[in-house]
Amino acid sequence: MASVNFSSMLCYSILGPFFPNEAVKKGANQTVVGLIFGCYAICNLIGSLVLGRYIVQIGTKFMLVAGLFVSAGCTIMFLLDRAPAGPTFIALCFIVRSVDAVGFAAAMTSTFAMTAKIFPNNVATVLGSLEVFTGLGLIVGPPVGGWFYHSFGYEVPFMLLGCLLLIMVPFNLYVLPSIADPSKDSFLRLLSHVKVLLICFVIFTLSSGLGFFDATLSLYAMKTFNLSSGYVGLIMLGLSLPYCLASPLIGYFTDKYPSRIGLTVTGGIVTAMGFCLLGPAPFLHQLWLLVLMLGLIGFSLGMTAIPTFPEIIVCAEKGLEEGLSTLGMVSGLFGAFWSTMFYGPIVGGLITQHLTFEWAATIQGGVGLLA
């Protein structure tokens, strides 16, 4: 499951340092770049809900392996630099990213469900440990993608990472257990809990913030600080490295001292303030301050996000039948609201195009404070 988290996030994050600039060269504006990132999240959202609902019928192991295979194929197929510029390039980007998102949704939904089923008493601890590999994927992806793109061109990063995902398919097919459980329930009953809805809104603000950076940060850093794609990848470490290092500790404390709401609220406030401090004041336009704020946001994301999954499970256990079906719905719901990051790149891209990156970050911080 750690290999799934690592390889999936590696393929997801590789685009950040160079794809927005490449897409602009191919005729896309800032808004279209945001839509390309956003369509991934929308398809991920729909896929997470549908696959989470039918995880029992499909099977957790088959869903995970099939999702990895689809993501591997789409990663290799993202060799679009030779496609004609303009509508053809943009349309192919939308198609490949959308199919890739469904594969990613299948892999991650089954991973969350298996985690909760196999480790019912240590969900947050195991989730925090797995998030180390999620963080490693986010850490390695941008600098590796930026460096390979700078050194070898557009195609090499996608070929290498697609092959890495393909290697993970037989490995997980052999190792992972098959889980069968005939229990069933409905999303409506799960969403009838007001607390679940509030937690989902918090997850929405976190995911939209991450999506906002995907579509806007690299162009902003290149323009403001005159950086290459490789250095932009290194800057993105400021976001993912603190998250990676903090996740296992936060997961441990969440299981041992289950004051989950306190951690979530504190982390959410710090995350929102980090976005606000990227605002339009001239004295804030410093490279070191950008990296510092990214680090603050990355650390607080772990505080906010990790306690939410076990908290939704606790809410689901009050009135819903225990079993794989319920865990699948919780996993699908969790993955779906993480996939609402389409709000970040789409709205962030629009605001950045018509105002500035700084104002877009401030507005994103305001939404976080509301949550």
C-alpha positions as CSV (number, residue, x, y, z in Angstrom):
1,M,0.0,0.0,0.0
2,A,2.9,2.3,0.7
3,S,4.2,1.6,-2.8
4,V,0.8,2.6,-4.2
5,N,0.9,5.9,-2.3
6,F,4.5,6.7,-3.4
7,S,4.2,5.8,-7.1
8,S,0.8,7.4,-7.5
9,M,1.8,10.7,-5.9
10,L,5.1,10.6,-7.9
11,C,3.1,10.6,-11.1
12,Y,0.7,13.2,-9.9
13,S,3.3,15.7,-8.7
14,I,5.7,15.4,-11.6
15,L,3.7,17.9,-13.7
16,G,4.0,20.8,-11.3
17,P,7.4,22.3,-12.3
18,F,7.2,22.3,-16.1
19,F,3.7,21.4,-17.5
20,P,2.0,24.8,-16.9
21,N,4.8,26.5,-18.8
22,E,4.8,23.8,-21.5
23,A,1.0,24.1,-21.9
24,V,1.3,27.9,-22.2
25,K,3.7,27.3,-25.1
26,K,1.1,25.1,-26.7
27,G,-1.5,27.7,-26.7
28,A,-3.2,27.3,-23.3
29,N,-3.7,30.3,-21.0
30,Q,-3.7,30.3,-17.2
31,T,-7.4,29.5,-17.0
32,V,-7.1,26.5,-19.3
33,V,-4.1,25.2,-17.4
34,G,-6.2,25.4,-14.2
35,L,-9.0,23.5,-16.0
36,I,-6.6,20.7,-17.1
37,F,-5.5,20.2,-13.5
38,G,-9.1,20.6,-12.3
39,C,-10.6,18.0,-14.6
40,Y,-8.3,15.4,-13.0
41,A,-9.8,16.3,-9.6
42,I,-13.4,16.2,-10.9
43,C,-13.0,12.7,-12.5
44,N,-11.2,11.6,-9.3
45,L,-14.2,12.8,-7.3
46,I,-16.7,11.0,-9.4
47,G,-14.6,7.8,-9.6
48,S,-14.0,7.8,-5.8
49,L,-17.8,7.9,-5.1
50,V,-18.8,5.3,-7.6
51,L,-15.9,2.9,-6.8
52,G,-16.3,3.4,-3.1
53,R,-20.0,2.4,-3.4
54,Y,-19.3,-0.8,-5.4
55,I,-16.0,-1.8,-3.8
56,V,-17.5,-5.1,-2.5
57,Q,-18.8,-6.1,-5.9
58,I,-15.5,-5.2,-7.6
59,G,-13.1,-6.4,-4.9
60,T,-10.4,-4.3,-3.2
61,K,-7.4,-6.1,-4.6
62,F,-8.7,-6.1,-8.2
63,M,-9.7,-2.4,-7.9
64,L,-6.2,-1.5,-6.6
65,V,-4.3,-3.4,-9.2
66,A,-6.5,-2.3,-12.1
67,G,-6.2,1.3,-11.0
68,L,-2.4,1.1,-10.9
69,F,-2.4,-0.4,-14.4
70,V,-4.7,2.4,-15.8
71,S,-2.6,5.1,-14.2
72,A,0.6,3.6,-15.6
73,G,-0.8,3.5,-19.1
74,C,-2.1,7.1,-18.9
75,T,1.3,8.3,-17.5
76,I,3.1,6.8,-20.5
77,M,0.4,8.2,-22.9
78,F,1.0,11.8,-21.6
79,L,3.7,12.2,-24.3
80,L,1.8,15.1,-25.8
81,D,4.7,17.4,-26.7
82,R,4.5,16.4,-30.4
83,A,0.7,16.9,-30.6
84,P,-0.4,20.0,-32.6
85,A,-0.6,23.1,-30.5
86,G,-4.0,24.6,-29.7
87,P,-7.3,22.7,-29.4
88,T,-5.8,19.2,-30.2
89,F,-3.1,19.4,-27.5
90,I,-5.6,20.8,-25.0
91,A,-8.3,18.1,-25.8
92,L,-5.7,15.2,-25.4
93,C,-4.6,16.6,-22.1
94,F,-8.2,16.6,-20.8
95,I,-8.8,13.0,-22.1
96,V,-5.6,11.4,-20.7
97,R,-5.8,13.3,-17.3
98,S,-9.5,12.2,-16.9
99,V,-8.8,8.5,-17.5
100,D,-5.7,8.7,-15.2
101,A,-7.8,10.2,-12.5
102,V,-10.3,7.3,-12.5
103,G,-7.3,4.8,-12.2
104,F,-5.9,6.9,-9.3
105,A,-9.3,6.9,-7.6
106,A,-9.5,3.1,-7.8
107,A,-6.1,2.6,-6.3
108,M,-6.4,5.1,-3.4
109,T,-10.0,4.2,-2.5
110,S,-9.1,0.5,-2.1
111,T,-5.9,1.5,-0.2
112,F,-7.9,3.5,2.4
113,A,-10.5,0.7,2.7
114,M,-7.8,-2.0,3.2
115,T,-6.0,0.1,5.8
116,A,-9.2,0.5,7.9
117,K,-10.1,-3.2,7.5
118,I,-6.7,-4.7,8.3
119,F,-5.7,-2.2,11.1
120,P,-9.0,-1.3,12.7
121,N,-7.4,-0.2,16.0
122,N,-4.6,1.8,14.6
123,V,-6.1,3.5,11.6
124,A,-4.5,7.0,12.1
125,T,-1.1,5.5,13.0
126,V,-1.0,3.4,9.8
127,L,-2.4,6.2,7.7
128,G,0.2,8.6,9.1
129,S,2.9,6.0,8.2
130,L,1.5,5.6,4.7
131,E,1.4,9.4,4.3
132,V,5.2,9.4,4.6
133,F,5.3,7.7,1.3
134,T,2.6,10.0,-0.1
135,G,4.9,12.9,1.0
136,L,7.9,11.2,-0.5
137,G,6.1,11.0,-3.8
138,L,5.3,14.7,-3.6
139,I,8.9,15.4,-2.6
140,V,10.6,13.4,-5.3
141,G,8.2,14.1,-8.1
142,P,8.7,17.9,-8.6
143,P,12.5,18.0,-8.5
144,V,12.9,14.8,-10.5
145,G,10.3,15.9,-13.0
146,G,11.9,19.4,-13.3
147,W,15.4,18.0,-13.6
148,F,14.5,15.3,-16.2
149,Y,12.6,17.8,-18.2
150,H,15.4,20.3,-18.1
151,S,18.0,17.7,-19.0
152,F,16.3,15.3,-21.3
153,G,13.1,17.0,-22.5
154,Y,9.4,16.5,-22.1
155,E,9.0,12.7,-22.8
156,V,11.6,11.1,-20.4
157,P,9.8,11.8,-17.1
158,F,6.6,10.2,-18.2
159,M,8.2,7.2,-19.7
160,L,10.3,6.4,-16.5
161,L,7.4,6.9,-14.1
162,G,4.9,5.0,-16.2
163,C,7.3,2.1,-16.2
164,L,7.7,2.4,-12.5
165,L,3.9,2.1,-12.0
166,L,3.8,-0.9,-14.3
167,I,6.4,-2.6,-12.1
168,M,4.1,-2.1,-9.1
169,V,1.2,-4.0,-10.7
170,P,2.6,-7.6,-10.4
171,F,4.2,-6.8,-7.0
172,N,0.9,-5.7,-5.5
173,L,-1.0,-8.5,-7.2
174,Y,1.2,-11.1,-5.4
175,V,1.5,-9.5,-2.0
176,L,-1.9,-7.9,-1.2
177,P,-4.7,-10.0,0.5
178,S,-8.1,-10.5,-0.9
179,I,-10.9,-9.2,1.3
180,A,-14.5,-10.3,1.0
181,D,-17.4,-8.8,3.0
182,P,-21.0,-8.8,1.8
183,S,-22.3,-5.9,4.0
184,K,-23.9,-2.9,2.3
185,D,-25.1,0.6,3.2
186,S,-25.7,3.9,1.5
187,F,-23.9,7.2,1.1
188,L,-27.1,9.0,2.1
189,R,-27.0,7.5,5.6
190,L,-23.3,8.4,5.9
191,L,-23.9,12.0,4.8
192,S,-26.8,12.3,7.2
193,H,-24.3,13.0,10.0
194,V,-23.8,16.7,10.3
195,K,-20.3,16.1,11.7
196,V,-19.3,14.2,8.6
197,L,-20.5,17.1,6.4
198,L,-18.4,19.6,8.3
199,I,-15.3,17.3,8.1
200,C,-15.9,17.0,4.4
201,F,-15.9,20.8,4.1
202,V,-12.5,21.0,5.9
203,I,-11.1,18.3,3.5
204,F,-12.4,20.4,0.6
205,T,-10.5,23.5,1.7
206,L,-7.3,21.5,2.1
207,S,-7.5,19.8,-1.2
208,S,-8.4,23.0,-3.1
209,G,-5.3,24.7,-1.6
210,L,-3.1,21.9,-2.9
211,G,-4.7,22.1,-6.3
212,F,-4.2,25.9,-6.3
213,F,-0.5,25.5,-6.0
214,D,-0.4,22.8,-8.8
215,A,-1.7,25.3,-11.4
216,T,-0.2,28.6,-10.3
217,L,3.0,28.2,-8.2
218,S,5.4,27.3,-10.9
219,L,4.4,30.1,-13.3
220,Y,4.5,32.6,-10.4
221,A,8.0,31.4,-9.2
222,M,9.4,31.5,-12.7
223,K,8.1,35.0,-13.4
224,T,8.8,36.6,-10.0
225,F,12.1,35.0,-9.1
226,N,13.4,34.1,-12.6
227,L,13.8,30.4,-11.7
228,S,14.2,27.4,-14.0
229,S,11.8,24.3,-13.8
230,G,14.4,22.4,-11.8
231,Y,14.6,25.1,-9.1
232,V,10.8,25.4,-9.0
233,G,10.7,21.6,-8.2
234,L,13.1,22.2,-5.3
235,I,10.8,25.0,-4.0
236,M,7.9,22.6,-3.9
237,L,9.9,20.5,-1.4
238,G,9.0,23.2,1.1
239,L,5.4,22.0,0.9
240,S,5.8,18.3,0.8
241,L,8.8,17.7,3.1
242,P,7.2,19.0,6.4
243,Y,4.1,17.0,5.6
244,C,6.1,13.8,5.1
245,L,8.1,14.2,8.3
246,A,5.1,15.2,10.5
247,S,2.6,12.6,9.3
248,P,3.7,9.5,11.3
249,L,3.9,11.5,14.5
250,I,0.5,13.1,14.0
251,G,-1.0,9.7,13.2
252,Y,0.5,8.2,16.4
253,F,-0.9,11.1,18.6
254,T,-4.3,10.8,16.8
255,D,-4.6,7.2,17.9
256,K,-3.1,7.6,21.3
257,Y,-4.8,10.9,22.3
258,P,-7.9,11.0,20.2
259,S,-8.5,14.8,20.4
260,R,-8.9,14.8,16.6
261,I,-11.1,17.8,16.2
262,G,-8.6,20.0,18.2
263,L,-5.8,19.0,15.9
264,T,-7.9,19.5,12.8
265,V,-9.0,23.0,13.9
266,T,-5.5,24.1,14.9
267,G,-4.0,22.8,11.7
268,G,-6.7,24.4,9.6
269,I,-6.1,27.8,11.1
270,V,-2.4,27.6,10.5
271,T,-2.9,26.4,6.9
272,A,-5.2,29.3,6.2
273,M,-2.8,31.9,7.7
274,G,0.0,30.5,5.6
275,F,-2.0,31.2,2.5
276,C,-2.9,34.7,3.7
277,L,0.8,35.5,4.3
278,L,1.5,34.9,0.6
279,G,-0.7,38.0,0.0
280,P,-0.2,41.1,-2.1
281,A,1.9,43.2,0.4
282,P,5.2,44.1,-1.4
283,F,7.4,43.2,1.5
284,L,6.1,39.6,1.3
285,H,7.5,39.0,-2.2
286,Q,10.7,37.2,-1.0
287,L,11.8,33.8,-2.1
288,W,12.8,32.7,1.5
289,L,9.3,33.8,2.8
290,L,7.6,31.8,0.0
291,V,9.5,28.7,1.0
292,L,8.8,29.3,4.7
293,M,5.1,29.7,4.1
294,L,5.0,26.5,2.0
295,G,6.7,24.7,4.9
296,L,4.2,26.0,7.4
297,I,1.3,25.0,5.1
298,G,2.8,21.5,4.6
299,F,3.2,20.8,8.3
300,S,-0.3,22.1,9.2
301,L,-1.9,20.1,6.4
302,G,-0.8,16.9,8.2
303,M,-2.4,18.2,11.5
304,T,-5.6,18.9,9.7
305,A,-6.0,16.0,7.3
306,I,-4.8,12.8,9.1
307,P,-7.4,13.0,11.9
308,T,-10.3,13.4,9.5
309,F,-10.3,9.9,8.1
310,P,-10.6,8.0,11.5
311,E,-13.1,10.6,12.6
312,I,-15.4,9.8,9.7
313,I,-15.1,6.1,10.5
314,V,-16.2,6.8,14.1
315,C,-19.2,8.7,12.8
316,A,-20.0,5.9,10.3
317,E,-20.0,3.3,13.1
318,K,-22.9,5.2,14.7
319,G,-25.8,3.7,12.8
320,L,-24.2,2.0,9.9
321,E,-23.3,-1.7,9.5
322,E,-19.7,-2.5,10.1
323,G,-17.9,-4.1,7.2
324,L,-16.0,-3.5,4.0
325,S,-18.9,-1.8,2.3
326,T,-19.1,0.9,4.9
327,L,-15.3,1.3,4.9
328,G,-15.4,1.5,1.1
329,M,-18.0,4.3,1.3
330,V,-15.9,6.2,3.9
331,S,-12.8,5.8,1.7
332,G,-14.7,6.9,-1.4
333,L,-16.1,9.9,0.4
334,F,-12.7,10.8,1.8
335,G,-11.1,10.5,-1.6
336,A,-13.9,12.3,-3.3
337,F,-13.6,15.4,-1.1
338,W,-9.8,15.3,-1.5
339,S,-10.6,15.4,-5.2
340,T,-12.5,18.7,-4.8
341,M,-9.1,20.2,-5.4
342,F,-10.5,21.1,-8.9
343,Y,-11.8,24.3,-7.1
344,G,-8.2,25.3,-6.4
345,P,-6.7,25.2,-9.9
346,I,-9.8,26.4,-11.7
347,V,-10.8,29.3,-9.5
348,G,-7.1,30.0,-8.6
349,G,-6.2,30.1,-12.3
350,L,-9.1,32.5,-13.0
351,I,-8.2,34.8,-10.1
352,T,-4.5,34.7,-11.0
353,Q,-5.2,35.5,-14.6
354,H,-7.4,38.5,-13.8
355,L,-5.7,39.7,-10.6
356,T,-2.5,38.2,-9.2
357,F,-1.1,35.0,-7.6
358,E,-0.9,36.9,-4.3
359,W,-4.6,37.8,-4.3
360,A,-5.6,34.3,-5.3
361,A,-3.6,32.9,-2.3
362,T,-5.2,35.3,0.1
363,I,-8.7,34.3,-1.1
364,Q,-7.8,30.7,-0.7
365,G,-6.7,31.4,2.8
366,G,-10.0,33.1,3.5
367,V,-11.9,30.0,2.5
368,G,-9.7,28.0,4.9
369,L,-10.4,30.3,7.8
370,L,-14.1,29.9,7.1
371,A,-13.8,26.1,7.4
